[in-house]
């Protein structure tokens, strides 16, 4: 069993929004809190429907290093739908302690295309 606590801070004006976040995961088998991820995101409005976002985060937990950075352009095609395109670099270096032999050391750079649906 585990629980996640999430805290963020938002600072905004008419054209730029800044978001900082930090998250902890508490696992009951260890009984201690392990930091999972902390990062930030800056979004600026380019026009009535277009925006640009730059983000990054880094974490730990069981990985030696775990981080991502990215930059995206977004376009709101309707009240509920947003199209996104950009670039993201994700790096994970997981090497467990002890006798486990599983190693996951990967860097994943590349283009990102996506859509977001806002349910509200």
N, CA, C and O atoms as a GROMACS GRO file, in nm:
protein
  480
    1UNK      N    1   0.084  -0.117   0.000
    1UNK     CA    2   0.000   0.000   0.000
    1UNK      C    3   0.088   0.124   0.000
    1UNK      O    4   0.194   0.126   0.064
    2UNK      N    5   0.045   0.225  -0.071
    2UNK     CA    6   0.121   0.349  -0.074
    2UNK      C    7   0.024   0.467  -0.085
    2UNK      O    8  -0.092   0.451  -0.120
    3UNK      N    9   0.075   0.584  -0.055
    3UNK     CA   10  -0.003   0.707  -0.067
    3UNK      C   11   0.085   0.813  -0.130
    3UNK      O   12   0.207   0.812  -0.109
    4UNK      N   13   0.027   0.902  -0.204
    4UNK     CA   14   0.102   1.009  -0.267
    4UNK      C   15   0.049   1.143  -0.219
    4UNK      O   16  -0.072   1.166  -0.217
    5UNK      N   17   0.141   1.230  -0.181
    5UNK     CA   18   0.107   1.366  -0.143
    5UNK      C   19   0.160   1.459  -0.250
    5UNK      O   20   0.273   1.444  -0.295
    6UNK      N   21   0.079   1.553  -0.290
    6UNK     CA   22   0.115   1.642  -0.400
    6UNK      C   23   0.093   1.785  -0.354
    6UNK      O   24  -0.013   1.818  -0.302
    7UNK      N   25   0.191   1.869  -0.373
    7UNK     CA   26   0.180   2.010  -0.338
    7UNK      C   27   0.234   2.092  -0.454
    7UNK      O   28   0.339   2.059  -0.509
    8UNK      N   29   0.164   2.198  -0.491
    8UNK     CA   30   0.213   2.283  -0.597
    8UNK      C   31   0.183   2.428  -0.566
    8UNK      O   32   0.098   2.461  -0.482
    9UNK      N   33   0.255   2.515  -0.635
    9UNK     CA   34   0.240   2.659  -0.621
    9UNK      C   35   0.222   2.718  -0.760
    9UNK      O   36   0.297   2.686  -0.852
   10UNK      N   37   0.123   2.802  -0.775
   10UNK     CA   38   0.096   2.865  -0.904
   10UNK      C   39   0.109   3.016  -0.889
   10UNK      O   40   0.054   3.075  -0.796
   11UNK      N   41   0.183   3.077  -0.982
   11UNK     CA   42   0.194   3.221  -0.988
   11UNK      C   43   0.154   3.261  -1.129
   11UNK      O   44   0.204   3.202  -1.225
   12UNK      N   45   0.066   3.358  -1.143
   12UNK     CA   46   0.013   3.388  -1.275
   12UNK      C   47  -0.009   3.537  -1.292
   12UNK      O   48  -0.040   3.608  -1.197
   13UNK      N   49   0.008   3.583  -1.416
   13UNK     CA   50  -0.041   3.714  -1.455
   13UNK      C   51  -0.122   3.693  -1.583
   13UNK      O   52  -0.161   3.580  -1.611
   14UNK      N   53  -0.147   3.796  -1.660
   14UNK     CA   54  -0.233   3.781  -1.776
   14UNK      C   55  -0.175   3.693  -1.886
   14UNK      O   56  -0.251   3.630  -1.959
   15UNK      N   57  -0.043   3.686  -1.899
   15UNK     CA   58   0.014   3.613  -2.013
   15UNK      C   59   0.110   3.501  -1.976
   15UNK      O   60   0.147   3.422  -2.063
   16UNK      N   61   0.153   3.492  -1.850
   16UNK     CA   62   0.249   3.389  -1.811
   16UNK      C   63   0.199   3.320  -1.684
   16UNK      O   64   0.160   3.386  -1.588
   17UNK      N   65   0.201   3.188  -1.685
   17UNK     CA   66   0.166   3.110  -1.566
   17UNK      C   67   0.287   3.024  -1.530
   17UNK      O   68   0.347   2.961  -1.617
   18UNK      N   69   0.323   3.021  -1.403
   18UNK     CA   70   0.436   2.943  -1.355
   18UNK      C   71   0.384   2.843  -1.252
   18UNK      O   72   0.312   2.881  -1.159
   19UNK      N   73   0.421   2.717  -1.268
   19UNK     CA   74   0.376   2.612  -1.176
   19UNK      C   75   0.498   2.536  -1.125
   19UNK      O   76   0.582   2.493  -1.204
   20UNK      N   77   0.508   2.521  -0.995
   20UNK     CA   78   0.611   2.440  -0.932
   20UNK      C   79   0.543   2.327  -0.858
   20UNK      O   80   0.439   2.348  -0.795
   21UNK      N   81   0.599   2.206  -0.864
   21UNK     CA   82   0.536   2.095  -0.794
   21UNK      C   83   0.639   2.010  -0.724
   21UNK      O   84   0.757   2.007  -0.759
   22UNK      N   85   0.591   1.941  -0.624
   22UNK     CA   86   0.673   1.847  -0.551
   22UNK      C   87   0.582   1.736  -0.502
   22UNK      O   88   0.471   1.762  -0.455
   23UNK      N   89   0.627   1.614  -0.511
   23UNK     CA   90   0.544   1.499  -0.477
   23UNK      C   91   0.626   1.400  -0.396
   23UNK      O   92   0.745   1.380  -0.423
   24UNK      N   93   0.564   1.339  -0.298
   24UNK     CA   94   0.629   1.236  -0.217
   24UNK      C   95   0.547   1.109  -0.221
   24UNK      O   96   0.424   1.114  -0.228
   25UNK      N   97   0.613   0.997  -0.218
   25UNK     CA   98   0.545   0.868  -0.211
   25UNK      C   99   0.585   0.803  -0.080
   25UNK      O  100   0.704   0.791  -0.049
   26UNK      N  101   0.487   0.761  -0.003
   26UNK     CA  102   0.513   0.692   0.124
   26UNK      C  103   0.474   0.546   0.105
   26UNK      O  104   0.358   0.515   0.078
   27UNK      N  105   0.570   0.459   0.119
   27UNK     CA  106   0.545   0.315   0.104
   27UNK      C  107   0.548   0.252   0.242
   27UNK      O  108   0.641   0.274   0.319
   28UNK      N  109   0.445   0.172   0.273
   28UNK     CA  110   0.438   0.118   0.409
   28UNK      C  111   0.538   0.005   0.433
   28UNK      O  112   0.563  -0.029   0.549
   29UNK      N  113   0.595  -0.054   0.328
   29UNK     CA  114   0.694  -0.159   0.353
   29UNK      C  115   0.826  -0.102   0.403
   29UNK      O  116   0.904  -0.174   0.466
   30UNK      N  117   0.854   0.025   0.375
   30UNK     CA  118   0.976   0.088   0.426
   30UNK      C  119   0.947   0.178   0.544
   30UNK      O  120   1.033   0.199   0.630
   31UNK      N  121   0.824   0.232   0.551
   31UNK     CA  122   0.788   0.318   0.661
   31UNK      C  123   0.849   0.457   0.653
   31UNK      O  124   0.844   0.531   0.752
   32UNK      N  125   0.905   0.494   0.541
   32UNK     CA  126   0.964   0.628   0.529
   32UNK      C  127   0.922   0.692   0.398
   32UNK      O  128   0.886   0.623   0.302
   33UNK      N  129   0.926   0.823   0.394
   33UNK     CA  130   0.889   0.897   0.274
   33UNK      C  131   1.009   0.904   0.180
   33UNK      O  132   1.121   0.930   0.223
   34UNK      N  133   0.983   0.880   0.054
   34UNK     CA  134   1.087   0.891  -0.048
   34UNK      C  135   1.045   0.997  -0.148
   34UNK      O  136   0.935   0.989  -0.202
   35UNK      N  137   1.130   1.096  -0.175
   35UNK     CA  138   1.091   1.196  -0.274
   35UNK      C  139   1.079   1.130  -0.411
   35UNK      O  140   1.166   1.054  -0.452
   36UNK      N  141   0.971   1.160  -0.481
   36UNK     CA  142   0.948   1.101  -0.612
   36UNK      C  143   0.984   1.198  -0.722
   36UNK      O  144   1.064   1.165  -0.809
   37UNK      N  145   0.927   1.317  -0.719
   37UNK     CA  146   0.953   1.410  -0.829
   37UNK      C  147   0.930   1.554  -0.783
   37UNK      O  148   0.844   1.581  -0.699
   38UNK      N  149   1.009   1.644  -0.839
   38UNK     CA  150   0.990   1.788  -0.819
   38UNK      C  151   1.023   1.856  -0.950
   38UNK      O  152   1.115   1.814  -1.021
   39UNK      N  153   0.950   1.960  -0.982
   39UNK     CA  154   0.976   2.026  -1.110
   39UNK      C  155   0.898   2.154  -1.124
   39UNK      O  156   0.843   2.208  -1.028
   40UNK      N  157   0.893   2.200  -1.247
   40UNK     CA  158   0.823   2.324  -1.275
   40UNK      C  159   0.780   2.333  -1.419
   40UNK      O  160   0.829   2.260  -1.506
   41UNK      N  161   0.688   2.425  -1.443
   41UNK     CA  162   0.637   2.446  -1.578
   41UNK      C  163   0.607   2.595  -1.594
   41UNK      O  164   0.550   2.657  -1.505
   42UNK      N  165   0.646   2.651  -1.708
   42UNK     CA  166   0.617   2.790  -1.742
   42UNK      C  167   0.536   2.789  -1.870
   42UNK      O  168   0.577   2.730  -1.970
   43UNK      N  169   0.419   2.855  -1.868
   43UNK     CA  170   0.334   2.864  -1.986
   43UNK      C  171   0.311   3.010  -2.017
   43UNK      O  172   0.282   3.090  -1.928
   44UNK      N  173   0.325   3.046  -2.144
   44UNK     CA  174   0.299   3.183  -2.187
   44UNK      C  175   0.197   3.181  -2.301
   44UNK      O  176   0.200   3.093  -2.387
   45UNK      N  177   0.109   3.278  -2.300
   45UNK     CA  178   0.005   3.290  -2.400
   45UNK      C  179   0.063   3.362  -2.521
   45UNK      O  180   0.121   3.470  -2.509
   46UNK      N  181   0.047   3.301  -2.639
   46UNK     CA  182   0.096   3.361  -2.763
   46UNK      C  183  -0.014   3.435  -2.838
   46UNK      O  184   0.012   3.538  -2.900
   47UNK      N  185  -0.134   3.383  -2.832
   47UNK     CA  186  -0.251   3.448  -2.892
   47UNK      C  187  -0.374   3.400  -2.816
   47UNK      O  188  -0.361   3.335  -2.712
   48UNK      N  189  -0.492   3.432  -2.866
   48UNK     CA  190  -0.614   3.393  -2.797
   48UNK      C  191  -0.627   3.241  -2.785
   48UNK      O  192  -0.687   3.193  -2.688
   49UNK      N  193  -0.573   3.165  -2.881
   49UNK     CA  194  -0.585   3.020  -2.878
   49UNK      C  195  -0.451   2.946  -2.870
   49UNK      O  196  -0.450   2.825  -2.847
   50UNK      N  197  -0.341   3.014  -2.886
   50UNK     CA  198  -0.209   2.948  -2.888
   50UNK      C  199  -0.129   2.981  -2.763
   50UNK      O  200  -0.140   3.090  -2.706
   51UNK      N  201  -0.046   2.884  -2.720
   51UNK     CA  202   0.039   2.903  -2.603
   51UNK      C  203   0.166   2.820  -2.620
   51UNK      O  204   0.173   2.729  -2.702
   52UNK      N  205   0.267   2.854  -2.541
   52UNK     CA  206   0.393   2.780  -2.538
   52UNK      C  207   0.421   2.740  -2.394
   52UNK      O  208   0.396   2.817  -2.301
   53UNK      N  209   0.472   2.619  -2.376
   53UNK     CA  210   0.502   2.566  -2.243
   53UNK      C  211   0.642   2.506  -2.241
   53UNK      O  212   0.680   2.434  -2.334
   54UNK      N  213   0.718   2.536  -2.137
   54UNK     CA  214   0.848   2.473  -2.111
   54UNK      C  215   0.837   2.409  -1.974
   54UNK      O  216   0.788   2.471  -1.880
   55UNK      N  217   0.884   2.282  -1.962
   55UNK     CA  218   0.872   2.213  -1.835
   55UNK      C  219   0.994   2.128  -1.808
   55UNK      O  220   1.074   2.099  -1.897
   56UNK      N  221   1.008   2.091  -1.684
   56UNK     CA  222   1.116   2.001  -1.643
   56UNK      C  223   1.087   1.946  -1.505
   56UNK      O  224   1.024   2.011  -1.423
   57UNK      N  225   1.134   1.825  -1.481
   57UNK     CA  226   1.124   1.768  -1.348
   57UNK      C  227   1.234   1.666  -1.329
   57UNK      O  228   1.293   1.616  -1.424
   58UNK      N  229   1.260   1.637  -1.203
   58UNK     CA  230   1.364   1.539  -1.168
   58UNK      C  231   1.319   1.465  -1.044
   58UNK      O  232   1.248   1.519  -0.960
   59UNK      N  233   1.360   1.339  -1.034
   59UNK     CA  234   1.318   1.259  -0.921
   59UNK      C  235   1.425   1.161  -0.879
   59UNK      O  236   1.536   1.159  -0.932
   60UNK      N  237   1.390   1.083  -0.785
   60UNK     CA  238   1.483   0.985  -0.731
   60UNK      C  239   1.412   0.854  -0.706
   60UNK      O  240   1.391   0.775  -0.797
   61UNK      N  241   1.375   0.833  -0.582
   61UNK     CA  242   1.315   0.705  -0.546
   61UNK      C  243   1.418   0.596  -0.561
   61UNK      O  244   1.526   0.605  -0.504
   62UNK      N  245   1.387   0.492  -0.637
   62UNK     CA  246   1.480   0.381  -0.656
   62UNK      C  247   1.576   0.404  -0.771
   62UNK      O  248   1.673   0.329  -0.785
   63UNK      N  249   1.552   0.505  -0.854
   63UNK     CA  250   1.640   0.532  -0.967
   63UNK      C  251   1.758   0.618  -0.923
   63UNK      O  252   1.746   0.701  -0.833
   64UNK      N  253   1.872   0.597  -0.988
   64UNK     CA  254   1.988   0.684  -0.964
   64UNK      C  255   1.959   0.825  -1.013
   64UNK      O  256   1.991   0.923  -0.947
   65UNK      N  257   1.898   0.833  -1.130
   65UNK     CA  258   1.853   0.961  -1.183
   65UNK      C  259   1.730   0.938  -1.268
   65UNK      O  260   1.714   0.833  -1.331
   66UNK      N  261   1.644   1.037  -1.268
   66UNK     CA  262   1.519   1.029  -1.342
   66UNK      C  263   1.477   1.172  -1.367
   66UNK      O  264   1.439   1.243  -1.273
   67UNK      N  265   1.482   1.219  -1.493
   67UNK     CA  266   1.445   1.356  -1.522
   67UNK      C  267   1.389   1.368  -1.663
   67UNK      O  268   1.410   1.281  -1.748
   68UNK      N  269   1.317   1.478  -1.686
   68UNK     CA  270   1.271   1.511  -1.820
   68UNK      C  271   1.267   1.662  -1.837
   68UNK      O  272   1.246   1.736  -1.741
   69UNK      N  273   1.286   1.705  -1.961
   69UNK     CA  274   1.270   1.845  -1.998
   69UNK      C  275   1.193   1.846  -2.130
   69UNK      O  276   1.200   1.752  -2.208
   70UNK      N  277   1.119   1.953  -2.152
   70UNK     CA  278   1.042   1.959  -2.276
   70UNK      C  279   0.994   2.098  -2.307
   70UNK      O  280   0.986   2.184  -2.219
   71UNK      N  281   0.962   2.118  -2.432
   71UNK     CA  282   0.903   2.243  -2.479
   71UNK      C  283   0.791   2.210  -2.576
   71UNK      O  284   0.808   2.125  -2.664
   72UNK      N  285   0.676   2.276  -2.560
   72UNK     CA  286   0.559   2.243  -2.639
   72UNK      C  287   0.486   2.368  -2.687
   72UNK      O  288   0.487   2.471  -2.620
   73UNK      N  289   0.424   2.358  -2.803
   73UNK     CA  290   0.332   2.458  -2.852
   73UNK      C  291   0.193   2.396  -2.849
   73UNK      O  292   0.174   2.280  -2.886
   74UNK      N  293   0.096   2.474  -2.804
   74UNK     CA  294  -0.041   2.424  -2.796
   74UNK      C  295  -0.137   2.515  -2.868
   74UNK      O  296  -0.114   2.636  -2.880
   75UNK      N  297  -0.245   2.455  -2.918
   75UNK     CA  298  -0.349   2.531  -2.987
   75UNK      C  299  -0.484   2.479  -2.942
   75UNK      O  300  -0.513   2.360  -2.955
   76UNK      N  301  -0.568   2.568  -2.890
   76UNK     CA  302  -0.700   2.528  -2.842
   76UNK      C  303  -0.797   2.532  -2.959
   76UNK      O  304  -0.832   2.638  -3.010
   77UNK      N  305  -0.842   2.411  -3.001
   77UNK     CA  306  -0.931   2.402  -3.117
   77UNK      C  307  -1.077   2.416  -3.079
   77UNK      O  308  -1.161   2.447  -3.164
   78UNK      N  309  -1.110   2.392  -2.951
   78UNK     CA  310  -1.245   2.413  -2.901
   78UNK      C  311  -1.236   2.438  -2.750
   78UNK      O  312  -1.126   2.443  -2.694
   79UNK      N  313  -1.351   2.452  -2.687
   79UNK     CA  314  -1.349   2.478  -2.542
   79UNK      C  315  -1.290   2.360  -2.466
   79UNK      O  316  -1.231   2.379  -2.359
   80UNK      N  317  -1.304   2.238  -2.518
   80UNK     CA  318  -1.258   2.118  -2.448
   80UNK      C  319  -1.131   2.055  -2.505
   80UNK      O  320  -1.065   1.978  -2.435
   81UNK      N  321  -1.096   2.084  -2.628
   81UNK     CA  322  -0.983   2.015  -2.693
   81UNK      C  323  -0.866   2.108  -2.720
   81UNK      O  324  -0.883   2.221  -2.765
   82UNK      N  325  -0.745   2.058  -2.690
   82UNK     CA  326  -0.620   2.128  -2.717
   82UNK      C  327  -0.527   2.032  -2.791
   82UNK      O  328  -0.510   1.917  -2.750
   83UNK      N  329  -0.466   2.080  -2.900
   83UNK     CA  330  -0.363   2.002  -2.970
   83UNK      C  331  -0.227   2.051  -2.925
   83UNK      O  332  -0.206   2.171  -2.908
   84UNK      N  333  -0.132   1.957  -2.906
   84UNK     CA  334   0.002   1.990  -2.859
   84UNK      C  335   0.107   1.927  -2.950
   84UNK      O  336   0.086   1.819  -3.005
   85UNK      N  337   0.218   1.996  -2.966
   85UNK     CA  338   0.333   1.941  -3.037
   85UNK      C  339   0.458   2.000  -2.978
   85UNK      O  340   0.459   2.116  -2.935
   86UNK      N  341   0.565   1.921  -2.976
   86UNK     CA  342   0.688   1.973  -2.919
   86UNK      C  343   0.796   1.867  -2.910
   86UNK      O  344   0.796   1.769  -2.985
   87UNK      N  345   0.887   1.888  -2.817
   87UNK     CA  346   1.004   1.802  -2.799
   87UNK      C  347   1.019   1.769  -2.652
   87UNK      O  348   0.999   1.855  -2.566
   88UNK      N  349   1.053   1.643  -2.623
   88UNK     CA  350   1.077   1.602  -2.484
   88UNK      C  351   1.200   1.513  -2.478
   88UNK      O  352   1.223   1.428  -2.565
   89UNK      N  353   1.280   1.534  -2.374
   89UNK     CA  354   1.395   1.449  -2.345
   89UNK      C  355   1.371   1.386  -2.209
   89UNK      O  356   1.360   1.457  -2.109
   90UNK      N  357   1.363   1.253  -2.205
   90UNK     CA  358   1.338   1.179  -2.081
   90UNK      C  359   1.456   1.086  -2.056
   90UNK      O  360   1.498   1.013  -2.146
   91UNK      N  361   1.509   1.088  -1.934
   91UNK     CA  362   1.622   1.003  -1.898
   91UNK      C  363   1.592   0.930  -1.767
   91UNK      O  364   1.550   0.991  -1.669
   92UNK      N  365   1.614   0.799  -1.767
   92UNK     CA  366   1.594   0.716  -1.648
   92UNK      C  367   1.716   0.626  -1.633
   92UNK      O  368   1.758   0.560  -1.728
   93UNK      N  369   1.773   0.622  -1.514
   93UNK     CA  370   1.884   0.532  -1.483
   93UNK      C  371   1.847   0.455  -1.356
   93UNK      O  372   1.872   0.501  -1.244
   94UNK      N  373   1.786   0.338  -1.375
   94UNK     CA  374   1.742   0.255  -1.263
   94UNK      C  375   1.835   0.136  -1.249
   94UNK      O  376   1.846   0.054  -1.340
   95UNK      N  377   1.902   0.127  -1.135
   95UNK     CA  378   1.991   0.016  -1.103
   95UNK      C  379   1.964  -0.020  -0.957
   95UNK      O  380   2.012   0.049  -0.867
   96UNK      N  381   1.890  -0.127  -0.934
   96UNK     CA  382   1.851  -0.160  -0.797
   96UNK      C  383   1.969  -0.204  -0.712
   96UNK      O  384   2.070  -0.254  -0.762
   97UNK      N  385   1.954  -0.186  -0.583
   97UNK     CA  386   2.053  -0.236  -0.487
   97UNK      C  387   2.025  -0.383  -0.459
   97UNK      O  388   1.913  -0.430  -0.483
   98UNK      N  389   2.121  -0.453  -0.412
   98UNK     CA  390   2.100  -0.593  -0.375
   98UNK      C  391   2.130  -0.688  -0.489
   98UNK      O  392   2.212  -0.658  -0.576
   99UNK      N  393   2.061  -0.803  -0.489
   99UNK     CA  394   2.089  -0.909  -0.585
   99UNK      C  395   2.009  -0.899  -0.714
   99UNK      O  396   2.032  -0.977  -0.806
  100UNK      N  397   1.916  -0.804  -0.722
  100UNK     CA  398   1.834  -0.791  -0.844
  100UNK      C  399   1.922  -0.754  -0.962
  100UNK      O  400   2.013  -0.671  -0.948
  101UNK      N  401   1.897  -0.813  -1.076
  101UNK     CA  402   1.981  -0.792  -1.194
  101UNK      C  403   1.918  -0.697  -1.296
  101UNK      O  404   1.983  -0.666  -1.396
  102UNK      N  405   1.796  -0.652  -1.275
  102UNK     CA  406   1.728  -0.568  -1.372
  102UNK      C  407   1.791  -0.428  -1.374
  102UNK      O  408   1.798  -0.363  -1.270
  103UNK      N  409   1.835  -0.384  -1.491
  103UNK     CA  410   1.890  -0.249  -1.510
  103UNK      C  411   1.809  -0.182  -1.620
  103UNK      O  412   1.790  -0.239  -1.728
  104UNK      N  413   1.761  -0.062  -1.594
  104UNK     CA  414   1.686   0.016  -1.692
  104UNK      C  415   1.753   0.151  -1.703
  104UNK      O  416   1.727   0.240  -1.623
  105UNK      N  417   1.840   0.166  -1.802
  105UNK     CA  418   1.916   0.289  -1.824
  105UNK      C  419   1.887   0.334  -1.967
  105UNK      O  420   1.942   0.280  -2.062
  106UNK      N  421   1.800   0.435  -1.980
  106UNK     CA  422   1.754   0.473  -2.113
  106UNK      C  423   1.739   0.625  -2.122
  106UNK      O  424   1.700   0.691  -2.026
  107UNK      N  425   1.771   0.679  -2.238
  107UNK     CA  426   1.747   0.818  -2.274
  107UNK      C  427   1.651   0.818  -2.392
  107UNK      O  428   1.676   0.752  -2.493
  108UNK      N  429   1.541   0.893  -2.380
  108UNK     CA  430   1.440   0.894  -2.484
  108UNK      C  431   1.413   1.037  -2.531
  108UNK      O  432   1.326   1.104  -2.477
  109UNK      N  433   1.488   1.084  -2.631
  109UNK     CA  434   1.459   1.216  -2.687
  109UNK      C  435   1.364   1.202  -2.806
  109UNK      O  436   1.364   1.099  -2.874
  110UNK      N  437   1.285   1.304  -2.830
  110UNK     CA  438   1.203   1.298  -2.951
  110UNK      C  439   1.087   1.394  -2.953
  110UNK      O  440   1.058   1.464  -2.856
  111UNK      N  441   1.021   1.394  -3.068
  111UNK     CA  442   0.905   1.478  -3.089
  111UNK      C  443   0.782   1.419  -3.019
  111UNK      O  444   0.769   1.297  -3.007
  112UNK      N  445   0.696   1.506  -2.974
  112UNK     CA  446   0.574   1.467  -2.906
  112UNK      C  447   0.457   1.535  -2.977
  112UNK      O  448   0.461   1.656  -3.002
  113UNK      N  449   0.354   1.458  -3.009
  113UNK     CA  450   0.230   1.511  -3.064
  113UNK      C  451   0.117   1.454  -2.979
  113UNK      O  452   0.114   1.334  -2.952
  114UNK      N  453   0.025   1.538  -2.938
  114UNK     CA  454  -0.082   1.488  -2.854
  114UNK      C  455  -0.203   1.578  -2.853
  114UNK      O  456  -0.204   1.684  -2.916
  115UNK      N  457  -0.305   1.535  -2.782
  115UNK     CA  458  -0.428   1.611  -2.765
  115UNK      C  459  -0.471   1.598  -2.620
  115UNK      O  460  -0.448   1.496  -2.556
  116UNK      N  461  -0.533   1.702  -2.570
  116UNK     CA  462  -0.585   1.705  -2.434
  116UNK      C  463  -0.734   1.733  -2.438
  116UNK      O  464  -0.780   1.822  -2.509
  117UNK      N  465  -0.810   1.654  -2.361
  117UNK     CA  466  -0.954   1.676  -2.348
  117UNK      C  467  -0.983   1.723  -2.207
  117UNK      O  468  -0.947   1.656  -2.110
  118UNK      N  469  -1.047   1.838  -2.194
  118UNK     CA  470  -1.084   1.894  -2.064
  118UNK      C  471  -1.228   1.854  -2.034
  118UNK      O  472  -1.320   1.898  -2.103
  119UNK      N  473  -1.248   1.772  -1.932
  119UNK     CA  474  -1.380   1.720  -1.900
  119UNK      C  475  -1.472   1.824  -1.836
  119UNK      O  476  -1.594   1.807  -1.838
  120UNK      N  477  -1.417   1.930  -1.780
  120UNK     CA  478  -1.501   2.032  -1.714
  120UNK      C  479  -1.548   2.136  -1.811
  120UNK      O  480  -1.619   2.228  -1.773
   0.00000   0.00000   0.00000
